[in-house]
Amino acid sequence: MTYGWPIVFLMVAIAWSLVLASDAPGSAPAASRELRMDLVTKISIGSATRAGVAKLLGRPWRTVHYGDCNTVEYQELWEYWGHDVTGSFKITIEFDDAGIARVIARTVPTGAIVVLAAAPAPQSSHQHQGKEPE
């Protein structure tokens, strides 16, 4: 099947407009203030609390709570949007059940995730009430 040049031109123009629109400056959610990476680096992984992170970075753009009882994975995530010369990015801070920051990661719109800092999981003191299944 062959296409005339106007159809090919139109398809290329549509494809480029989608590529350019996906990296538009306004595509990231609005944040209460600009995220500064020098402040993110001040977070002490393994000892920083939710209150300390909120005081340093402000209110997160989004908070995610995983309500299950899987102690291997952290239950609460705070997300912040930032922008630098490479474009928009998301900073995710994972908290354990005690409210201590355990992981900080940076995600770019292409989906690449870079763990900036991580602390080992604390000794698990989580116990279910009642009798264990046999």
Secondary structure by P-SEA (a helix, b strand, c coil): ccccaaaaaaaaaaaaaaaaaaacccccccccccccaaaaaacccccccaaaaaaacccccbbbbbcccccccccbbbbbbbcccccbbbbbbbbcccccccbbbbbccccccccccccccccccccccccccc
